[in-house]
Amino acid sequence: MDRAGVRLLVVNAGSSSLKLSVLDGPEGDAVVATRDVAQWDGDDRPIGEFAAETGVVDVVGHRVVHGGVEFPQPVLVDDEVVGQIAALTSLAPLHQPRALAAIAAARRALPQAVHVACFDTAFHATLGAAASVYALPAAWRDRWPLRRFGFHGLSHSYASRRAAELAGVPLTDLQMVSCHLGAGASLCAVRGGRSVDTTMGFTPLEGLVMATRAGTIDPGLVLWLIEAGGLTAEEVRDGLEQRSGLAGLAGTADMRDVLDGRARGDAACALAFDVYAHRLRRELGGMRGGLDQLDLCVFTGGVGEHAPDVRAACGLELDPVANAEITGDGEIGAAGASVRTFVVIAREDLEIARLVRTIVA
């Protein structure tokens, strides 16, 4: 298949949303059509209708959150691969079923197309043992894949490559921290274009404070809630995944509402911002520890792109005007800063397209 002539449909299924886009052109980055479904219940209709409206596509690229140890790179989708993805559902129970529903719908709507699965965990397959191994009993680690997988890999990969382009420096010559701050949030230390450390772990619950997730907490607290608090495992899971983070602290999962409340003097919103920013600064310092030096930092994701107060709270040397006014890709660091700082609009669709085209070429 001629790589330059590939017309590609990107299917990005979130825990409740669905993003569709068709890309074409010599470089594969020309957007032909897009559709965002804010609330998607997993039915076939949106994908089937979009495919019918946008015409023939050669390849469908699917975002899948968890690839486990089985999928360190993109893979052509067949029934066996679908079964392997389904077997990983317990590791990403909010996202994996939606990805499977999207794959099934797209295969029914476009049976003639080549389907490729691209995994958020794959970018972190380069983590060394020191960064990926949990200090757990050897018998447990031998029995189960108990390791740090990391997530948001598609976003981190694109943001790091795009930041290098903006900086005018080869990606292979840079060491940076990529900050994907959205409803889910994670940091990634990137050396020479390869992930060497990240804040999320075995599941997307580890790391930063997020919209509805607690981030890293004492595991003894979880045991106490079950053994002494009388909560069931399912109640704890629901609390940690759906009712913690900004939602647990401020009563809203939306950082825009938190910032508005903080500006009005709302104590709960002020606390939520302070806790969020404290964890972000601390984890950013931790990512620096995984690098020999820090050349640049890049922010992406809904919060990373649109919340200058959050970026300003990270302790980086920023140009206050650039930080406040930036609306697209660009540099926001202060002139002469030791660490250059950029904002990059998240484009997981372009990263999926890049990976898919390398597979089908």
C-alpha positions as CSV (number, residue, x, y, z in Angstrom):
1,M,0.0,0.0,0.0
2,D,1.3,3.4,-1.0
3,R,1.9,5.2,2.3
4,A,1.3,8.7,0.8
5,G,-2.0,7.6,-0.7
6,V,-3.6,6.2,2.5
7,R,-6.9,7.8,3.6
8,L,-7.2,7.2,7.3
9,L,-10.1,7.2,9.8
10,V,-8.9,7.7,13.4
11,V,-11.3,6.4,16.1
12,N,-10.5,7.7,19.6
13,A,-12.9,6.2,22.1
14,G,-12.8,7.6,25.6
15,S,-14.5,6.4,28.7
16,S,-17.7,8.2,27.7
17,S,-16.8,10.2,24.5
18,L,-15.9,9.4,20.9
19,K,-13.8,11.4,18.6
20,L,-13.6,10.6,14.9
21,S,-11.5,12.2,12.2
22,V,-10.6,11.4,8.6
23,L,-7.0,12.4,7.5
24,D,-5.6,12.5,4.0
25,G,-3.0,14.3,2.0
26,P,0.7,13.7,1.1
27,E,1.8,14.0,4.7
28,G,-1.3,12.3,6.1
29,D,-2.2,15.4,8.3
30,A,-4.9,17.1,6.2
31,V,-8.1,16.9,8.2
32,V,-11.0,16.0,5.8
33,A,-13.8,15.7,8.5
34,T,-14.2,15.4,12.2
35,R,-17.0,14.5,14.6
36,D,-17.0,14.6,18.4
37,V,-19.6,12.7,20.3
38,A,-19.6,14.0,23.9
39,Q,-21.7,11.2,25.3
40,W,-21.3,7.9,23.6
41,D,-23.0,4.7,24.9
42,G,-21.0,2.3,22.7
43,D,-23.6,1.8,19.9
44,D,-22.6,1.5,16.2
45,R,-24.5,4.4,14.8
46,P,-22.0,7.3,15.1
47,I,-19.2,5.4,13.5
48,G,-21.4,3.9,10.8
49,E,-23.0,7.3,9.9
50,F,-19.6,9.1,9.9
51,A,-18.1,6.4,7.7
52,A,-21.0,6.6,5.3
53,E,-20.8,10.4,5.1
54,T,-17.0,10.7,4.6
55,G,-16.6,8.1,2.0
56,V,-14.1,5.3,1.4
57,V,-11.1,5.0,3.8
58,D,-8.2,2.6,3.4
59,V,-7.2,2.2,7.1
60,V,-8.8,2.7,10.5
61,G,-6.5,3.6,13.4
62,H,-7.9,2.9,16.8
63,R,-6.7,4.3,20.1
64,V,-6.6,1.6,22.8
65,V,-5.6,2.7,26.3
66,H,-4.0,-0.6,27.6
67,G,-1.8,-2.9,25.6
68,G,-0.3,-4.7,28.6
69,V,3.0,-6.4,27.9
70,E,1.5,-8.0,24.8
71,F,1.5,-4.9,22.7
72,P,4.6,-2.7,22.8
73,Q,3.8,-1.3,19.4
74,P,0.8,-0.9,17.0
75,V,-0.7,-4.1,15.6
76,L,-3.1,-5.1,12.8
77,V,-6.5,-6.0,14.3
78,D,-7.9,-9.5,13.9
79,D,-10.1,-11.6,16.1
80,E,-7.2,-12.9,18.1
81,V,-6.0,-9.4,18.8
82,V,-9.5,-8.3,19.8
83,G,-9.5,-11.2,22.3
84,Q,-6.1,-10.2,23.7
85,I,-7.3,-6.6,24.2
86,A,-10.5,-7.8,25.9
87,A,-8.4,-9.9,28.3
88,L,-6.8,-6.6,29.5
89,T,-10.1,-5.1,30.6
90,S,-9.5,-5.5,34.3
91,L,-6.5,-3.2,34.0
92,A,-8.5,-0.4,32.4
93,P,-12.2,-1.1,33.1
94,L,-13.4,2.4,32.1
95,H,-11.7,2.6,28.7
96,Q,-11.0,-0.9,27.4
97,P,-14.7,-1.9,26.8
98,R,-15.3,1.4,24.9
99,A,-12.3,0.7,22.6
100,L,-13.5,-2.8,22.0
101,A,-17.0,-1.4,21.1
102,A,-15.5,1.1,18.7
103,I,-13.3,-1.5,17.0
104,A,-16.3,-3.8,16.6
105,A,-18.5,-1.0,15.2
106,A,-15.8,0.2,12.8
107,R,-15.0,-3.4,11.5
108,R,-18.7,-3.8,10.8
109,A,-19.0,-0.4,9.1
110,L,-15.7,-0.7,7.2
111,P,-15.0,-4.4,6.6
112,Q,-12.8,-3.7,3.6
113,A,-10.4,-1.4,5.5
114,V,-7.3,-2.4,7.3
115,H,-7.7,-1.8,11.1
116,V,-4.7,-1.0,13.3
117,A,-4.7,-0.7,17.1
118,C,-2.4,1.9,18.7
119,F,-1.8,1.7,22.4
120,D,-1.4,4.4,25.0
121,T,0.9,2.2,27.0
122,A,3.2,1.4,24.0
123,F,5.3,4.6,24.2
124,H,6.3,3.6,27.7
125,A,7.6,0.1,26.7
126,T,11.0,1.7,26.8
127,L,10.9,2.2,30.5
128,G,13.9,0.6,32.2
129,A,13.5,-1.9,35.1
130,A,14.3,0.8,37.7
131,A,11.4,2.9,36.5
132,S,8.9,0.1,35.8
133,V,9.4,-2.6,38.5
134,Y,7.4,-2.4,41.7
135,A,9.2,-3.6,44.9
136,L,6.7,-6.4,45.4
137,P,7.2,-10.1,46.3
138,A,8.9,-12.0,43.5
139,A,6.1,-14.7,43.6
140,W,3.5,-12.0,42.8
141,R,5.6,-10.5,40.0
142,D,6.2,-13.9,38.5
143,R,2.5,-14.7,38.6
144,W,1.0,-11.5,37.3
145,P,2.3,-8.6,35.1
146,L,2.6,-6.3,38.1
147,R,4.6,-3.4,36.7
148,R,4.3,0.3,35.8
149,F,2.8,0.6,32.4
150,G,2.2,4.3,32.0
151,F,-0.6,5.9,29.9
152,H,-1.2,8.9,27.6
153,G,1.6,7.6,25.5
154,L,0.1,8.8,22.2
155,S,-0.2,12.3,23.6
156,H,3.2,12.3,25.2
157,S,4.8,11.1,22.0
158,Y,3.2,13.7,19.8
159,A,3.8,16.6,22.3
160,S,7.5,15.7,22.6
161,R,8.0,15.5,18.9
162,R,6.1,18.8,18.3
163,A,7.9,20.6,21.0
164,A,11.2,19.6,19.5
165,E,10.0,21.0,16.2
166,L,9.1,24.3,17.8
167,A,12.4,24.5,19.6
168,G,14.3,23.8,16.4
169,V,16.3,21.1,18.0
170,P,16.4,17.4,17.0
171,L,14.3,15.3,19.3
172,T,17.2,12.9,19.7
173,D,19.2,15.7,21.3
174,L,16.6,16.7,23.9
175,Q,15.6,15.7,27.4
176,M,12.2,17.0,28.4
177,V,9.1,16.5,30.6
178,S,5.8,16.2,28.8
179,C,2.8,17.3,30.9
180,H,-0.5,15.9,29.7
181,L,-3.0,17.7,31.9
182,G,-6.7,16.9,31.2
183,A,-9.4,15.0,32.9
184,G,-6.8,12.3,33.2
185,A,-3.3,13.7,33.8
186,S,0.2,12.3,33.7
187,L,3.8,13.5,33.3
188,C,6.5,11.7,31.2
189,A,10.3,12.1,31.2
190,V,11.5,11.8,27.6
191,R,15.1,11.4,26.7
192,G,16.0,11.4,23.0
193,G,12.3,10.7,22.1
194,R,12.0,7.7,24.4
195,S,10.0,7.5,27.6
196,V,12.2,6.9,30.6
197,D,9.8,7.6,33.4
198,T,6.1,8.5,33.9
199,T,3.7,9.2,36.7
200,M,0.9,6.7,36.0
201,G,1.6,3.1,36.8
202,F,-0.1,-0.3,36.7
203,T,-3.5,1.5,36.2
204,P,-4.3,5.2,35.4
205,L,-5.0,5.8,39.1
206,E,-1.4,6.5,40.1
207,G,0.3,9.9,40.0
208,L,-1.2,13.3,39.7
209,V,-4.5,14.6,41.2
210,M,-7.0,14.5,38.3
211,A,-10.6,15.5,37.6
212,T,-12.2,12.5,39.4
213,R,-9.2,10.3,40.3
214,A,-7.2,10.7,43.6
215,G,-3.8,10.0,42.1
216,T,-1.2,8.4,44.3
217,I,-2.3,7.6,47.8
218,D,-1.1,5.4,50.6
219,P,-2.1,1.8,49.8
220,G,-2.6,1.3,53.5
221,L,-5.4,3.8,53.3
222,V,-7.2,1.6,50.8
223,L,-6.7,-1.5,53.0
224,W,-8.1,0.5,56.0
225,L,-11.2,1.6,54.1
226,I,-12.0,-2.1,53.4
227,E,-10.9,-3.7,56.6
228,A,-11.9,-1.0,59.2
229,G,-14.1,1.3,57.2
230,G,-16.3,-1.5,56.0
231,L,-16.4,-0.4,52.4
232,T,-16.5,-3.0,49.6
233,A,-13.7,-3.1,47.0
234,E,-16.2,-1.8,44.4
235,E,-17.1,1.1,46.6
236,V,-13.5,2.0,47.0
237,R,-12.9,1.6,43.3
238,D,-15.8,3.9,42.5
239,G,-14.6,6.5,45.1
240,L,-11.1,6.5,43.8
241,E,-12.0,6.7,40.1
242,Q,-15.2,8.7,40.0
243,R,-15.5,10.8,43.2
244,S,-12.0,11.9,44.1
245,G,-9.6,14.4,42.6
246,L,-11.0,17.9,41.9
247,A,-14.5,16.5,42.3
248,G,-13.8,15.2,45.8
249,L,-12.1,18.4,46.9
250,A,-14.1,21.1,45.2
251,G,-17.4,19.4,44.2
252,T,-16.6,19.9,40.5
253,A,-14.4,17.9,38.2
254,D,-13.9,20.9,35.8
255,M,-10.7,22.9,36.4
256,R,-12.4,25.9,34.9
257,D,-14.9,25.9,37.7
258,V,-12.2,25.4,40.2
259,L,-10.3,28.4,38.9
260,D,-13.5,30.5,38.9
261,G,-14.4,29.5,42.4
262,R,-10.8,30.2,43.6
263,A,-11.0,33.7,42.1
264,R,-14.3,34.3,44.0
265,G,-12.7,33.2,47.3
266,D,-14.3,29.8,47.5
267,A,-12.3,27.9,50.2
268,A,-12.9,24.4,48.7
269,C,-11.8,25.5,45.2
270,A,-8.7,27.2,46.7
271,L,-7.8,24.0,48.5
272,A,-8.4,21.9,45.4
273,F,-6.1,24.1,43.3
274,D,-3.4,24.1,46.0
275,V,-3.5,20.3,46.3
276,Y,-3.5,19.9,42.5
277,A,-0.6,22.3,42.1
278,H,1.4,20.8,45.0
279,R,1.3,17.3,43.5
280,L,2.0,18.6,40.1
281,R,5.2,20.5,41.2
282,R,6.3,17.5,43.3
283,E,5.9,15.0,40.4
284,L,7.5,17.4,38.0
285,G,10.5,17.4,40.3
286,G,10.4,13.6,40.3
287,M,10.5,13.5,36.5
288,R,13.5,15.7,36.4
289,G,15.3,13.1,38.6
290,G,14.9,10.6,35.7
291,L,16.9,12.8,33.3
292,D,20.5,13.9,33.1
293,Q,19.4,17.4,32.4
294,L,16.1,19.2,31.6
295,D,16.1,21.1,28.4
296,L,12.4,21.8,28.0
297,C,8.9,21.3,29.4
298,V,5.8,21.0,27.3
299,F,2.2,21.3,28.4
300,T,-0.7,19.6,26.5
301,G,-4.3,18.4,27.2
302,G,-7.3,20.5,28.1
303,V,-5.9,21.9,31.3
304,G,-2.3,22.1,30.1
305,E,-3.4,24.1,27.0
306,H,-5.9,26.5,28.6
307,A,-5.0,27.1,32.2
308,P,-2.2,29.6,32.6
309,D,-2.6,29.7,36.4
310,V,-1.8,25.9,36.5
311,R,1.2,26.3,34.3
312,A,2.4,29.3,36.4
313,A,2.2,27.2,39.6
314,C,4.8,24.7,38.3
315,G,7.8,26.7,39.3
316,L,9.1,27.2,35.8
317,E,10.5,30.5,34.4
318,L,7.6,31.7,32.2
319,D,6.9,34.9,30.2
320,P,3.8,36.1,32.0
321,V,2.3,37.7,28.9
322,A,3.0,34.7,26.6
323,N,1.7,32.3,29.3
324,A,-1.6,34.3,29.6
325,E,-2.2,34.9,25.9
326,I,-1.1,31.8,24.1
327,T,-3.9,30.1,22.1
328,G,-2.1,27.5,20.0
329,D,1.3,25.8,19.8
330,G,4.1,28.0,21.0
331,E,6.8,29.0,23.5
332,I,5.8,30.5,26.8
333,G,9.1,30.4,28.6
334,A,10.9,33.6,29.8
335,A,13.8,34.8,27.6
336,G,17.0,33.2,28.7
337,A,15.3,30.6,30.9
338,S,17.4,27.6,31.7
339,V,14.4,25.4,30.8
340,R,12.4,26.3,27.7
341,T,8.6,25.8,28.1
342,F,6.1,25.2,25.4
343,V,2.4,24.6,24.9
344,V,1.3,22.1,22.3
345,I,-2.3,21.4,21.3
346,A,-3.0,17.7,21.8
347,R,-3.3,15.8,18.5
348,E,-3.5,12.1,19.3
349,D,-5.1,11.7,15.8
350,L,-1.9,12.8,14.1
351,E,0.2,10.5,16.3
352,I,-2.1,7.6,15.5
353,A,-1.9,8.4,11.8
354,R,1.9,8.5,12.0
355,L,2.0,5.1,13.7
356,V,-0.6,3.5,11.4
357,R,1.2,4.7,8.2
358,T,4.4,3.1,9.4
359,I,2.5,-0.2,9.8
360,V,0.7,-0.3,6.5
361,A,3.5,1.2,4.3
